[in-house]
Amino acid sequence: MQLSIIIINYNTFTLTSKCITAVYEKLTGVEYEIVLVDNASTECDPDLFKQQFPGIKLISSPVNTGFAGGNNLGISHAAGEYILLLNSDTELINNAPKICLDHLLANKNTGMVTCQLKYPDGTIQFNCRRFRTIRWELLEIFPLYLLLPKAKREALMLHRYFDHESFADCDWVWGTFMLFPKMILQQLPGQKLAEDFFMYCEDVLWCWEFKRLGYAIHFLPEAKVMHVHKGSADKTKLKTVRVMAIKNHGKFMKKFYPDLRWYIFAAIYYSKQYSALLFANIFK
């Protein structure tokens, strides 16, 4: 088996069904399996997926283990040499997994590949990132980045400063679409994806661990996927989700800056993030 596609379902039956259907319709030229992990959903009986898609491998977890735990559970049942983590709120626009797999096979120093993500209206999402640094925060907060040439700004910061229409060598990418060789997991602590975070910022940590091992992480704009974005999040709790993401990113940065620089970063980062959150709440 060449590729195992891991999809986590948590009360998103309709979205997940569309995701699986799109894989069957768009993915060609690869021997693959779909491993669907139901993370203790209460919406409906997960066996309905098996009735609708008899060819999938369905794993029902009795408890919600989060995004990281769910993916590790799926990977433990995966037969493929390569793993694709694919969010349930996505739909392939083209043969994106094959495009990314071909790139991975042709570039042995590359440990992970991702695609271009688009909202349903066609707007491009900024899923290609750099690790936040003190320099990054200072450039944004003043904002000194406006003094940089466009090419320098894109290379230094990526994110919304990069148009996501060309190839990029990234620091980290969203967990929405992550394709990597399964054998790399054997080099990670516990020989699995880190489960430090239940959800949000786990993708940053995984990429950091891949980069520490010396692997490159590449973004391919020719591989395209539609992403509803936060389709599996409770719409009434998006503010809570935002706060969780801020806190988790701050915790991750303690690994990135395990010394006094952490306190400098934290003072700038938390002030900026919570001020933006407060401002958005006042003027919503």
Secondary structure, 3 states (H helix, E strand, C coil): CCEEEEEEECCCHHHHHHHHHHHHHHCCCCCEEEEEEEECCCCCCCHHHHHHCCCCEEEEECCCCHHHHHHHHHHHCCCCCEEEEECCCEEECCCHHHHHHHHHHHCCCEEEEEEEEECCCCCECCCEECCCCHHHHHHHHCCHHHHCCHHHHHHHHEHHHCCCCCCEEECEECCCEEEEEHHHHHHCHHHCCCCCCCCCCHHHHHHHHHHHCCCEEEEEEEEEEEECCCCCCCHHHHHHHHHHHHHHHHHHHHHHCCCCHHHHHHHHHHHHHHHHHHHHHHCC
